[in-house]
């Protein structure tokens, strides 16, 4: 490999990462009408594709085979994730979640770029780049909002009066977490306290790392419905910085045979896009929070 080849190879690593980190840093705090920071679709799709295309341009004279191009692209993905951790202060779990998405689109961009520059059609190549930039600008100027609800149900072998007291507030969870993200360090609920049994009473959900979610009871229908609004929640570099939990709810149904059907509902708002990717994670995390708490309530009630 000549000195010029080494330079082109190095630039294929350096320039795409500088481009990505600089662009994301400039657009990181995209302000919505509510004043919240949003990570938009383009930051996880268009920018990675452009990273791959830029790398391919610098590597075009190296005539890399598909396997070698893929390997170099993996290095680039590792570098951009490392730089995101250092300069953008993203958390480990957040980077684990985002990595597959970035990996796919950087790889796609690299192979698109290889095809583009192999044909060397200046007009076509310029058109593709301009199209991606137009999509990025359009996406940056668009409004982003997404809310969803997750619901889970469990049957408890105890009557509603025994279940209800553990729903309103529950003792500390001592069981080991089985959900892999909790085991990696994602905060999980461990205890809930309440100031009073009435509408407007304060309620707290305490998490494994000491975080406290402040809640206010919105509906208190004894033995049937406990609904609470989230009035304050912590910010950190992990997933909690990219989602707001808006409201939680427990519904109890007396099955008439000494058992109770407990339903847990949560409403949340996402600040990361594309929704088709991140909502899968949000639903999975919310569902595992539900099941962790509801299984604990089941154990307390049945014992």
C-alpha positions in Angstrom: 0.0 0.0 0.0 1.5 3.4 -1.1 1.7 6.4 1.1 -1.2 8.0 -0.8 -3.3 4.9 -0.3 -2.6 5.1 3.5 -3.6 8.7 3.5 -6.9 8.0 1.7 -7.6 5.1 4.0 -7.0 7.3 7.0 -9.2 10.1 5.7 -11.9 7.6 5.1 -12.0 7.0 8.8 -11.3 10.6 10.0 -13.5 12.8 7.8 -16.8 10.8 8.1 -16.5 10.8 11.9 -15.7 14.5 12.1 -18.7 15.1 9.8 -21.1 13.0 11.9 -20.1 14.3 15.3 -20.1 17.9 14.1 -23.5 17.6 12.4 -25.1 15.8 15.3 -23.6 18.2 17.8 -25.2 21.1 15.9 -28.6 19.5 15.7 -28.6 17.6 19.0 -31.0 20.0 20.7 -33.7 20.3 18.1 -36.3 22.4 20.0 -39.9 21.4 19.7 -43.0 23.4 20.6 -42.8 22.1 24.1 -39.1 23.0 24.5 -37.8 19.4 24.7 -34.7 18.2 22.9 -35.4 15.7 20.1 -33.1 13.3 18.2 -34.6 13.3 14.7 -34.8 10.6 12.0 -32.0 12.0 9.9 -29.5 11.8 12.7 -29.8 8.0 12.8 -30.5 7.4 9.1 -29.3 10.1 6.7 -26.1 11.0 8.6 -24.9 7.4 8.8 -25.7 6.9 5.1 -23.6 10.0 4.3 -20.9 8.7 6.5 -20.7 5.5 4.5 -20.8 7.5 1.2 -18.0 9.8 2.3 -15.8 6.9 3.4 -16.5 5.2 0.0 -15.3 8.3 -1.8 -12.0 8.3 0.0 -11.6 4.6 -0.5 -12.7 4.4 -4.1 -9.1 4.1 -5.5 -8.3 1.3 -3.0 -10.7 -1.1 -4.8 -11.8 -2.7 -1.6 -13.7 -6.0 -1.8 -17.1 -6.2 0.0 -15.6 -8.0 3.0 -12.8 -5.4 3.4 -15.2 -2.5 2.9 -17.5 -4.0 5.6 -14.6 -4.4 8.0 -13.5 -0.8 7.5 -17.1 0.4 7.9 -17.3 -1.5 11.2 -14.3 0.4 12.4 -16.0 3.6 11.5 -19.1 2.7 13.4 -17.0 1.9 16.5 -15.2 5.2 16.2 -18.5 7.3 15.9 -20.0 5.4 18.9 -16.9 6.1 20.9 -16.9 9.7 20.0 -20.6 10.0 20.9 -19.8 8.6 24.3 -16.9 11.1 24.8 -18.2 14.3 23.2 -22.0 13.9 23.2 -22.1 12.3 26.7 -24.4 9.5 25.6 -24.9 6.6 28.0 -23.7 3.0 27.4 -27.2 1.6 27.2 -28.4 4.3 24.9 -25.4 3.5 22.6 -26.2 -0.2 22.8 -29.8 0.6 21.6 -28.7 2.9 18.8 -25.8 0.8 17.5 -27.8 -1.7 15.3 -29.5 1.2 13.5 -26.3 3.1 12.9 -24.6 -0.1 11.7 -27.2 -0.8 9.1 -27.3 2.6 7.5 -23.5 3.2 7.5 -23.1 -0.2 5.8 -25.8 0.7 3.3 -24.2 4.1 2.7 -20.8 2.5 2.1 -22.0 0.1 -0.5 -24.2 2.8 -2.2 -21.0 5.0 -2.3 -18.9 2.2 -3.7 -21.5 1.7 -6.5 -21.8 5.5 -7.1 -18.1 6.2 -7.4 -17.4 3.0 -9.4 -19.7 4.3 -12.2 -18.2 7.8 -11.7 -21.5 9.5 -13.0 -21.0 13.0 -11.6 -24.6 14.1 -12.2 -26.1 11.0 -10.6 -23.7 11.1 -7.6 -24.4 14.8 -7.0 -28.2 14.2 -7.3 -28.0 11.4 -4.6 -26.0 13.6 -2.2 -28.4 16.6 -2.8 -31.4 14.4 -2.2 -30.1 13.1 1.1 -29.2 16.7 2.2 -32.7 17.9 1.2 -34.3 15.0 3.2 -32.1 16.0 6.2 -33.1 19.7 6.1 -36.7 18.9 5.6 -36.7 16.5 8.5 -34.9 19.0 10.7 -37.6 21.6 10.0 -40.5 19.2 10.6 -42.4 18.8 13.8 -41.7 15.6 15.7 -44.2 14.2 18.2 -45.1 10.7 19.2 -47.0 9.3 22.2 -48.0 5.7 22.9 -49.6 3.5 25.5 -48.4 0.0 26.7 -50.8 -2.3 28.6 -50.0 -5.6 30.4 -52.2 -8.0 32.4 -51.5 -10.6 35.1 -53.8 -12.8 37.2 -53.2 -12.8 41.0 -54.5 -15.6 43.2 -55.8 -13.2 45.8 -59.0 -11.0 46.2 -58.9 -7.3 45.3 -58.7 -6.1 48.9 -55.3 -7.9 49.3 -54.0 -6.8 46.0 -55.1 -3.1 46.3 -52.9 -2.3 49.3 -49.8 -3.5 47.3 -50.8 -1.5 44.3 -51.1 1.8 46.1 -47.6 1.3 47.5 -45.3 -1.7 47.5 -42.4 -2.8 49.6 -38.9 -3.0 48.2 -38.3 -5.5 45.4 -35.5 -7.9 46.3 -35.7 -10.3 43.4 -32.8 -10.3 40.9 -33.7 -8.7 37.5 -33.9 -11.0 34.5 -34.4 -8.4 31.8 -31.0 -8.0 30.1 -31.1 -4.2 29.9 -31.8 -4.0 33.7 -28.9 -6.4 34.2 -26.7 -4.0 32.2 -27.5 -1.1 34.4 -30.8 0.4 33.1 -32.5 1.7 36.3 -35.5 -0.4 37.4 -38.2 0.3 39.9 -37.6 -1.1 43.4 -40.1 0.6 45.7 -43.2 2.8 45.7 -44.5 5.1 48.5 -47.6 7.2 48.9 -48.5 10.2 51.0 -52.2 9.5 51.3 -55.1 7.5 49.9 -56.9 10.3 48.0 -56.9 12.2 44.7 -54.1 14.7 44.7 -51.9 12.7 47.1 -48.2 12.5 46.3 -46.7 9.2 45.2 -43.1 8.2 44.6 -41.5 5.5 42.5 -37.9 4.8 43.6 -35.5 3.2 41.1 -32.5 1.0 41.6 -29.9 3.8 41.1 -31.7 6.1 43.5 -33.7 8.0 40.9 -37.2 9.1 42.1 -40.2 9.6 39.9 -42.6 12.1 41.5 -46.2 11.2 40.9 -49.7 12.7 41.8 -52.7 10.5 42.2 -55.3 11.4 39.6 -57.9 8.7 40.2 -58.4 6.8 43.4 -61.2 4.3 43.1 -60.6 1.9 46.0 -60.1 -1.7 44.8 -60.6 -0.9 41.1 -58.6 2.0 39.7 -55.4 3.8 40.7 -54.2 6.4 38.1 -51.3 8.7 38.6 -49.7 11.5 36.6 -45.9 11.8 36.5 -45.0 15.3 37.7 -41.2 15.1 37.6 -38.7 12.5 36.5 -34.9 12.4 36.4 -32.7 13.1 33.4 -29.6 11.1 32.6 -27.5 10.0 29.6 -29.5 6.8 29.2 -32.9 6.1 27.8 -34.7 8.2 30.4 -33.3 11.3 28.7 -35.1 10.4 25.5 -38.5 9.5 26.8 -41.1 11.1 29.1 -43.4 8.8 31.1 -46.7 10.8 31.2 -49.1 8.7 33.3 -49.4 5.3 34.9 -52.4 3.2 35.9 -53.4 0.0 37.7 -56.8 -1.5 37.1 -58.2 -4.3 39.3 -60.9 -6.7 38.2 -62.5 -9.1 40.7 -62.9 -12.4 38.9 -65.4 -13.7 41.4 -63.4 -16.8 42.3 -60.9 -15.4 44.7 -58.5 -14.1 42.0 -57.9 -10.7 40.6 -56.9 -9.6 37.2 -54.4 -6.7 37.4 -53.8 -4.5 34.4 -50.9 -2.1 34.2 -51.0 0.8 31.7 -48.4 3.4 30.9 -48.4 6.4 28.6 -45.2 7.9 27.3 -43.8 10.4 24.8 -40.7 9.7 22.7 -38.1 12.2 21.7 -36.1 9.9 19.4 -36.9 9.0 15.9 -37.5 7.0 13.7 -40.4 5.7 15.7 -40.6 2.4 13.9 -37.2 1.5 15.5 -37.2 3.2 18.9 -40.8 2.5 19.9 -39.9 -1.3 19.8 -37.3 -0.6 22.5 -39.7 1.8 24.4 -42.4 -0.8 24.5 -40.1 -3.6 25.6 -38.6 -1.5 28.4 -42.0 -0.3 29.6 -43.4 -3.8 29.4 -40.6 -5.2 31.5 -41.1 -2.4 34.1 -44.8 -3.4 34.2 -44.1 -7.1 34.7 -41.3 -6.5 37.3 -43.7 -4.5 39.5 -46.8 -6.6 38.8 -45.1 -9.9 39.6 -43.8 -8.3 42.8 -47.4 -7.2 43.7 -48.6 -10.7 42.9 -46.0 -12.3 45.2 -46.8 -9.9 48.0 -50.6 -10.4 47.6 -50.5 -14.2 47.4 -48.2 -14.5 50.4 
